[in-house]
Amino acid sequence: MLQTFRSPISSLLDARVHGHALPAGLYISEEAFAADLDVFFRRHWICIGLECDVPEAGDATVVDIGKSSLIILRDDDGELRVVHNVCRHRGSRLLDGGPTVISKLVCPYHQWTYDLSGELAHAPHMGADFDKSCKSLKPVAFKSIGGLIYACLSDDPPKDIAHLETVMEKRLAPYDIRNAKVAHQTDVIENGNWKLTIENNRECYHCSANHPELCVSFVDLDFGFDPESLSPEDREQAEQHQALYAERIQAWEADGHPSAAVEQLVDCETNFRTQRLIIAGAGESQTPDATAASSKLLGTMTRKDLGDTHLWGHNSWKHFMGDHAVVSIITPLSPDRTLVRTKWLVHKDAVEGVDYDLQKLTDVWLATTDQDSELVARSHAGVEDPAYVPGPYSPFSETNLDKFATWYIDRMRAHGY
């Protein structure tokens, strides 16, 4: 009798219980990590950077994802391009990691030279009959959505990114992220699996106990709470906050600022959520005192009281406020290491020390990212422990984690795992 072969990953996918965290093997095994890179970082759209990373013609920056290396660049006509960082001769890397300024892309190995359009311009010693036209750099499918660069390494990119594009182009237009500038950037390597990084970001169950700086401006109850667990006073406050949300969203939208939650989290390929959130306290920005860090507002913004437009994806999270934006992009490095790259954006003409104070601009998310890094490391260490058994998600505060785990399982299965 023939027996059907079941891969270890397939068995782990089957073992996941609805409403519970994922089995340990999906966080810690090399096989699951390789499958994650294949499915979620090659076959789905991922955020890889910003248009303002390459503001001028000749600006270029390299982004590495697994064994793939991509070049984001601005060509001679000012057009954005994304190409594979692989010479068409014998495969040498063209550029090293990080940002640079170039007039041509010259392979350091044999000096094959490419225009910034990606076309091969010069290939020495290849003979008079050599056809340069078929040796352009391989392009990468990409979209700039409100100045955020999304790429897909598949030859058949998911089409449902159109919904994200439709929703976010309008929401991001006033911030003019395409013409912002990066005021600061940090790279933090978390000692945990990328899915634990995303799960930690998608709930605020942990916020009040772990993020004192963020909670000055961020309302942890925005993402669910159990009324029975609150004191009568806290419950009344939470109910008043919910009523304020309904009132504020109605007013914002009446003024032409899309604000209501839009979700595409399950039964989809491109996973995202966006909503305009109320900023607590002074109500202006995610800073130590919740007031704006920059006097020069982003884009065409004229108000500081329009809250925080947040956007989640499966490899990034972003916060857009009147005075600045914070964009975090994650890249898995190994089953237990994840790069979190965070950029703080301000108006392109804002001057440090004149229009904004860098410490005030960055303090909250520097602290929050370090705190989250410790939490992710603790979580990963626990998942590796033989005593780990996937526990239940809170039906009040962790519903988005359950949706993420469900989407993760569905997408793995859809791609044959």
N, C-alpha and C positions, 0 to 999 in steps of 0.2 A: 504494500500500500504506500503510495507516494505521500510524503509529508511536506506541507507548505513551510518554506523557510521564512522565519520572522527575524528581522534584524534586531539587535539590542535596542536601537532607538525606537523602533516601532513598538516594542514591548513597553518601553518607558512612556511613550505617548498614550498607550492604552491604559497604563496604570494611573494616569492622572484622574483624580476624583473632582467632579464639578464642585465649585465653591471652595476648593482647597489649593494650596500652593503646589508647585510642580515637584515631581520626584527628583531626588538628589542627582541622579545621573544626568538629567537634562541641564543641570547647572555646572557639573564638575567633570564630565567625561570628555576626552579628546574627540570622540566620535560625534557627540552632540555639538561640540564647538565647531567642528568642520562643517557639519550640516547647517548650523546657524549662519556661518559665513556664506555658504552657498545659497541658502534660501532668502535670508533677510538682508544680506549686504551685497548680493549680486543680482537677485531676481526681483527685488522690490526697490522702490524709490527711496533714497536716503538723502538727508541733507548733508552736503559736503563743505559748504562755505557760504560766502556772501559776495555779492558783486563788488562791494566796497573793499574786499580783500585785494582786488586788482583794479584800482580806480583809473589808471592811466594806460595808454597804449604802451606795450612792452612790459607791463607788470605781469608777473607770473607767480604762482605758488603751487607747491606739490602736496597732494593729499594721498596718504597710503592707507589702503583698506585690505587687510590680509596680505596676499601676495600681489595684489593689484596696486599700481601706482598711477595716479591721475595728475595731469597738469591743468590747472585753471589759469587761463591767460586772457589778456586783452590784446586783440590784434591791431594792426596799423590803422585800421578804420574805426577803432574803438569798440569793435564788436566782441562780445564775450564768447569764449570757446573753451571746451573741455576735451582733452585728448589723452590717450594712453601714453604714459611715460616710457615708451618702448621704441627704440630705433628699429626701422624697417630693414636694416641690414642684418645684424646678428643679435639684435635684442638688447643691446646695452641700454642702461638707464641714461636718459638725456640730461636730466636735472637732479641735483641732490634735494633733500627735503627742505621745506621752508620757503619763504618768499625770496624773490629775486627780480632783477630788471634785465631784460634781454632785448636785442634787436633781431636776432635770429635764434633758432634752436639748433645748436651745434653739438653733435654727438662727440664726446671726448675721446672715444675709442678710435674711429676711423674718419672723423670729420665730415660725415654726412651732415648736410645743412638743410634745415627746413625753415620756410617762411613762417610767420606767426599765424598764418591761415592753416598751417599743418602740411602744406604742399612741399614736396621734396624739391629743393632749389639746386642742390649741388651734391654730386656723388663721385668723388675723385676715383680715377683708375677703374671705371666700370665699362669703358668702351663706348664707341660712337653709337652702337646699336641699342644701348641700354635705355629702356623706357621708364623715365622718371614718373610718369603720370599715374602709374598704378602703385606707387610706393609712398603715398601720403601717410602721415600719422593716422592711426585709427581713431576716429571720433568716438566720443562717449555721448549717449543719449542724455540730455539734460534740459531742465526748465529753470528759468529764473521766475520765481513767484514772489512778487513784491520785493525783489532784491535778495531773496533767499535762494541759493542754488541747490536744486535737487538733481541727482543723477541716478541712472540705473544702468548697471553693467550688463543687463540681459539684452538679447536681440529682440525680445518681445516685452517691452516695458508695460506694466499694468496701466490700463486706460483710465481707471477710476481716479487717477490723480487729478482729473479734470474738475472734480468736485472741490478738492482742496484749492485748486487754482482759482476757481470762480469765487469761492468764499473769501480767500485771503487777499486776492488782489485789491478788492474793495476795502477790506478792513485795514490793510497796511498802507494804502495810498497816502494818507495824511502824514505818515511817519517818514516817507521818502527814504526808505532804507537803502535803496540803490545809490543814493548820494550822501549817505551818512559816512562817518569815518570811525575806524577802530581806535578808541582811546586807550584800551588796555586789553591784554590777552594773557590767560594763564593756562597751563597744562597740568592737570592733576591725574596721576595714575592711581586708580582705586584698586585695592587688592580683593577684587570680587568679580563675579561673572556679570556680563553686560545686562542680563535680564534682571539681576538683583539691583543694578543701578537704575534701570527703568522703573522697576516696581517701587523702589524707594521714592522716586520722583512723582509717581502717580498717586500717592496718598499723603495726607497730612495728619494721619492718626498719630504720627510720631512728632509732629511739629512743636507743640507746646512744651514738651519735655526736653527737646533737643535743639531748637532754633530760636533762642531768645531775641537775637538781632532781627531775624526775618519776621517774627511775630509782632514787632512794632507796627509793621505796615501790612502784613499778610494775615488774613483771618482763617485760622485752621478749620473752623466749623463750616467754611464754604464747601468742603468736600465730604459732608455727611457726619451725622452724629446720632447717637441713641438718646432720644429724649428722656428715657427712664434712668439713664446714667447721670443725668445732670441734676444739680440742685434746682429747686423751684426758681431761684433768682437767675441762674445760668440758663435755664430753659426759657424763661421769659425773654432774656436778652437774645438768645438764639432765634426765637420766633420774631422778635422785633427786627433782627438783622435780615431774616428772610423776607419780611415785609418790605424792608428798605431796598432789598435787591430788586424786587418786582417793580417798585416805584422808580428806582434809579435806571433800570434797564429801559423801562417805558419812556422815561424822559430823554435818555441818551439816544434812543432810536428815533424818537420824535424830532430830535435835533440833527438827524442824519448820520449817526454814529452806530453802525451795526454792533450789537452787544450780546444778544442771546446766545446761549450755548448751541454749538453745532458739533455733532459727533459722527464719526464714521469709524467705529471701533470693533465691530464684529460683522461677519458676513461680508467682508470686503477684502481687498488686497492692500490698498493704501490706507494706513491707520492714522487717524488724527482726531484731535479735539481742540476746539477754540471757544473762548468766552471772554467777555470783558468783565473783569473782577473789580470789586470795590477795594480801594486801598484804605486801610484803617488809619487811625490817628489823624494826622494833618491831611491825609488823603491825596498827596501829590505824587509820591515816588517811593520806591523800595530803597530807602536810605535809613541811616540810624535814627533820624527823627521824622521820617516820612514826609519831609519837605523836598522840593526839587534840588538836585545836585548841580544842575546846569541852568543858568538863566536864559541861555539860547535854546529854545525848544526845537525838537526834531522837525524836519520837513516844513510842512505848512501848519503845524499845530499852533493854536493860539490859546489853548486852555490847559491848565494843570490838573483839572478835576475830572478827567475822563478815564480814571482808573488804570487798570493793567490788562491789556489785551494779551492773553496767554495763548500759546500754540504748542501742543504736544505732537510728536511723531514717535516712531518706534526707535529712533536713534538721536532724538534731540528734544529740547524744550526751550521756549523763548518767552520773554516778557517785554512788551512794548508799552512804554509810558510816555507822557508828554515830553519829558526832558531827556530821557535816554532809553536804551534797550539793552537787554542782556540775552545773549544767545549761547546756549551750551549744546555741543555736538559730541556724541560718544562714538568711539571706535574700539571694538573688541581687539585685544592684543593676544590673549590666551584664555583658556577656560577661567582663570582666576585673576586676570588683569584687564582693566578697562581704562582707556584714555578718555578723560573728560576735558574737552577744550572749551573754555568760556571766553567770550568776547563782550566787551562793554562798548556800546556805540553811542556817539553823540552827533550833533549837527556837524556837517563837514567844515563849517567855518568857526566852530567853537574853539576857543583857545584855553588850554590848561592854565589854571592860575588866574585867569581873567574871567572866563565864562563859567568854568566849572572847577571844582576841587576834586582831584583824583581820588583822594582817600575817602571822601564822602561818597563819591560815585561807586566805589568798589567794595567798601567795607562789608556790606550786608551779604553779598553773594560770595565774597572770599571766605567769610566765616561759615556760611551755610554749606558751601562746597566741601570745606575741610570737615565739617561735622558729618555731612552725608558720607564722605569717604570713610570715616571711622565706622559709621553704622553699616555700610556695605561690607566692609572687611569683617565685622563681627558676624554679620549674616552669613557670609560665605564660609567662615570658619565653622559655624554651626551646621550648615548644610553638608559640609565634608565629614562631620562627626557620624560614626555608625549609629548613634542614637537618634539621628534625625528622622522624623516622620512628618510628611507634609501636613501642616496645620490648617484650620479653617480660616478663611478670610472674614473680616467683619462685614456683615450685611449692610452696615451703615457707612463705614469709613473706607472700605476697601473694595467696593464694587468695581472700580476701574481696574483693579489688579485681577479680579476674576475675569473681566472682559479681555484683558491683555493675555492671560494664560489661555483662555478659550481660543482667541484669535491665533496665538502662537501654535497651538496644537492643530488647528484647522489648516493653517498655511503649510505646516510641515507635511501634513498628510496630502494636501493638494499637490505637493511637489514630490510625492512618491516615497516619503520616509515613514 
